[in-house]
Amino acid sequence: IKRWSMYEIIKITKKRNSNYNLYIKDYRDEKIEIHLDILYSYALYKNYEIDDDTFAQMLIENEKKLAKQRVLKILATANKTKKEIILKLRERKFSKDAIDYAIKFVDEYNFVNEENIAQNLVEGSYSRKKYSKRAMVSKLRQKGIESSIIENTVSLIDDDTEYKNALYFAEKKIRSISDEDIYKVKRKLISALSYRGFSYDIIQKVTKEVLKSYQN
């Protein structure tokens, strides 16, 4: 015969985010954050006792609700990719099942449009910072955006824009170089532009252009 362990609720307090804190007698955690829906669906109240199985099931359902709630908060404050959302949920110590549940919810309602995210980044902050195409690709990959979306988005940047961006950094770099040896100056320029991800052809053209004024 199975003997049931019972969990007694000794206190319930309201949180600022519409959820509640549940205090369980002799439980390992001081308190448990409970989603409002779970509080109502399980009809929880002070001095209420919950058996093992019901308590375990409640915690599973509650974590999924909290993960979904967290996702909505993340998306309300910033335009994030699914990979970034998953990472933020992991930081909050959500289980894989809860994260999968939350991401399924995101997919079901198409809350994340990674094509728009990629386009906004490339046309916005990445362009303002004059990133090379290679640097943009790297940063978009880090965000977990699909390769096909990255390729289509970055392909819109023409060689003239890439050249102007490289020229901007080259002119900035050369102002900080005091070396009179033209070969050393060239190496420093090439190194700086390579580090920023510009292509060999662009680097050669820009270096040649910048060194004209430096030699004069």
C-alpha positions as CSV (number, residue, x, y, z in Angstrom):
1,I,0.0,0.0,0.0
2,K,1.4,3.4,-1.1
3,R,1.7,6.0,1.6
4,W,1.1,9.5,0.3
5,S,3.4,12.3,1.3
6,M,1.4,15.5,1.7
7,Y,2.6,19.1,1.0
8,E,0.9,21.7,3.2
9,I,0.7,25.3,2.0
10,I,1.5,27.5,4.9
11,K,1.4,30.9,3.1
12,I,0.5,32.5,-0.2
13,T,1.7,36.0,-1.2
14,K,1.1,38.1,-4.2
15,K,4.0,39.1,-6.5
16,R,4.2,42.2,-8.6
17,N,4.0,40.3,-11.9
18,S,0.5,38.9,-11.2
19,N,1.9,35.6,-10.0
20,Y,2.0,34.3,-6.4
21,N,4.6,32.9,-4.0
22,L,3.7,29.6,-2.5
23,Y,5.3,28.6,0.9
24,I,5.2,24.9,1.5
25,K,5.8,23.4,5.0
26,D,9.2,21.6,5.2
27,Y,9.8,21.8,1.5
28,R,13.3,22.2,0.2
29,D,12.7,25.6,-1.4
30,E,11.7,28.5,0.7
31,K,9.0,29.5,-1.8
32,I,7.7,28.5,-5.2
33,E,6.6,31.0,-7.8
34,I,3.1,29.9,-9.0
35,H,1.5,31.2,-12.1
36,L,-2.0,32.7,-11.6
37,D,-3.6,30.0,-13.9
38,I,-2.1,27.2,-11.8
39,L,-3.3,28.8,-8.6
40,Y,-6.8,28.9,-9.9
41,S,-6.9,25.5,-11.7
42,Y,-5.5,23.7,-8.7
43,A,-7.7,25.8,-6.3
44,L,-4.7,26.4,-4.0
45,Y,-5.2,28.2,-0.7
46,K,-3.5,28.4,2.7
47,N,-3.5,25.2,4.8
48,Y,-4.4,23.2,1.6
49,E,-2.6,19.8,1.4
50,I,-1.3,18.3,-1.9
51,D,-0.3,14.7,-2.5
52,D,3.0,13.7,-4.2
53,D,1.6,13.0,-7.6
54,T,-0.6,16.1,-7.8
55,F,2.3,18.2,-6.5
56,A,4.7,16.9,-9.1
57,Q,2.2,17.4,-11.9
58,M,1.4,20.9,-10.7
59,L,5.1,21.8,-10.7
60,I,5.5,20.6,-14.3
61,E,2.5,22.5,-15.6
62,N,3.5,25.6,-13.6
63,E,7.0,25.7,-15.0
64,K,5.6,25.5,-18.6
65,K,3.3,28.4,-17.8
66,L,6.1,30.5,-16.3
67,A,8.4,29.7,-19.3
68,K,5.6,30.9,-21.7
69,Q,5.1,34.0,-19.5
70,R,8.8,34.7,-19.6
71,V,8.9,34.5,-23.4
72,L,6.1,37.0,-23.7
73,K,8.1,39.4,-21.5
74,I,11.3,38.9,-23.5
75,L,9.5,39.6,-26.8
76,A,7.7,42.6,-25.3
77,T,11.1,44.3,-24.5
78,A,13.2,43.2,-27.5
79,N,13.1,41.5,-30.9
80,K,14.9,38.2,-30.2
81,T,15.6,35.1,-32.3
82,K,14.5,31.7,-31.1
83,K,18.1,30.8,-30.1
84,E,18.4,34.0,-28.0
85,I,15.0,33.2,-26.3
86,I,16.2,29.7,-25.5
87,L,19.4,31.0,-24.0
88,K,17.5,33.4,-21.8
89,L,15.2,30.7,-20.6
90,R,18.2,28.5,-19.8
91,E,19.7,31.3,-17.8
92,R,16.5,31.2,-15.7
93,K,17.1,27.4,-15.2
94,F,14.0,26.3,-17.0
95,S,13.9,22.6,-17.9
96,K,14.1,21.4,-21.5
97,D,10.5,20.4,-21.5
98,A,9.4,23.8,-20.3
99,I,11.6,25.5,-23.0
100,D,10.3,23.2,-25.7
101,Y,6.7,24.1,-24.6
102,A,7.5,27.8,-24.7
103,I,9.2,27.6,-28.2
104,K,6.2,25.6,-29.6
105,F,4.0,28.5,-28.4
106,V,6.3,31.0,-30.1
107,D,6.1,28.9,-33.4
108,E,2.4,28.4,-33.2
109,Y,1.7,32.2,-33.1
110,N,4.6,33.2,-35.4
111,F,6.0,35.6,-32.7
112,V,9.5,35.4,-34.1
113,N,10.2,36.5,-37.7
114,E,14.0,36.0,-38.2
115,E,13.9,37.4,-41.7
116,N,12.8,40.7,-40.3
117,I,15.2,40.5,-37.5
118,A,18.1,39.9,-39.9
119,Q,17.0,42.7,-42.2
120,N,16.5,45.2,-39.4
121,L,20.0,44.4,-38.0
122,V,21.7,44.6,-41.4
123,E,20.0,47.8,-42.4
124,G,20.1,49.3,-39.0
125,S,22.8,48.9,-36.3
126,Y,25.2,46.8,-38.4
127,S,25.1,49.4,-41.2
128,R,25.6,52.3,-38.8
129,K,28.6,50.5,-37.3
130,K,29.9,49.9,-40.8
131,Y,30.4,46.2,-40.3
132,S,31.8,44.1,-43.2
133,K,29.6,41.5,-44.8
134,R,31.7,38.8,-43.2
135,A,31.2,40.4,-39.7
136,M,27.5,40.6,-40.3
137,V,27.3,37.0,-41.3
138,S,29.2,36.0,-38.1
139,K,27.0,38.0,-35.8
140,L,23.8,36.8,-37.4
141,R,25.0,33.2,-37.1
142,Q,25.7,33.8,-33.4
143,K,22.0,34.8,-33.1
144,G,21.0,31.4,-34.5
145,I,19.5,32.7,-37.8
146,E,19.3,30.2,-40.7
147,S,22.1,30.4,-43.2
148,S,19.7,30.9,-46.1
149,I,18.2,33.9,-44.5
150,I,21.6,35.3,-43.7
151,E,22.8,34.8,-47.2
152,N,19.8,36.5,-48.8
153,T,19.9,39.5,-46.4
154,V,23.7,40.2,-46.6
155,S,23.7,39.7,-50.4
156,L,21.8,43.1,-50.7
157,I,25.0,44.9,-49.6
158,D,26.9,46.0,-52.7
159,D,30.7,46.2,-53.2
160,D,30.6,50.0,-53.1
161,T,29.1,50.0,-49.6
162,E,31.7,47.4,-48.5
163,Y,34.5,49.5,-50.0
164,K,33.2,52.7,-48.2
165,N,33.0,50.9,-44.9
166,A,36.5,49.5,-45.2
167,L,37.8,52.9,-46.2
168,Y,36.2,54.5,-43.1
169,F,38.1,52.1,-40.8
170,A,41.3,52.4,-42.8
171,E,41.3,56.2,-42.6
172,K,40.6,55.9,-38.9
173,K,43.3,53.4,-38.3
174,I,46.0,55.3,-40.3
175,R,45.5,58.4,-38.1
176,S,46.7,56.4,-35.1
177,I,49.8,55.2,-36.9
178,S,53.0,57.2,-36.5
179,D,55.4,54.8,-38.2
180,E,57.3,56.2,-41.1
181,D,58.0,52.8,-42.7
182,I,55.4,52.5,-45.4
183,Y,55.5,48.7,-45.4
184,K,54.9,48.5,-41.7
185,V,52.0,50.9,-42.1
186,K,50.6,48.8,-44.9
187,R,50.8,45.6,-42.7
188,K,49.0,47.4,-39.9
189,L,46.2,48.5,-42.2
190,I,45.8,45.0,-43.7
191,S,45.8,43.5,-40.2
192,A,43.1,45.9,-39.0
193,L,40.8,45.4,-42.0
194,S,41.3,41.6,-42.0
195,Y,40.3,41.6,-38.3
196,R,37.1,43.3,-39.2
197,G,36.3,40.7,-41.9
198,F,36.8,42.6,-45.1
199,S,37.7,40.6,-48.2
200,Y,41.2,40.5,-49.7
201,D,40.2,42.5,-52.8
202,I,38.5,45.2,-50.8
203,I,41.5,45.4,-48.4
204,Q,44.0,45.8,-51.3
205,K,41.9,48.5,-53.0
206,V,41.4,50.5,-49.7
207,T,45.0,50.1,-48.6
208,K,46.3,51.4,-51.9
209,E,43.9,54.4,-51.8
210,V,44.8,55.3,-48.2
211,L,48.5,55.0,-48.6
212,K,48.5,57.6,-51.4
213,S,47.7,60.4,-49.0
214,Y,50.0,58.9,-46.4
215,Q,53.0,58.9,-48.7
216,N,52.4,62.5,-49.6
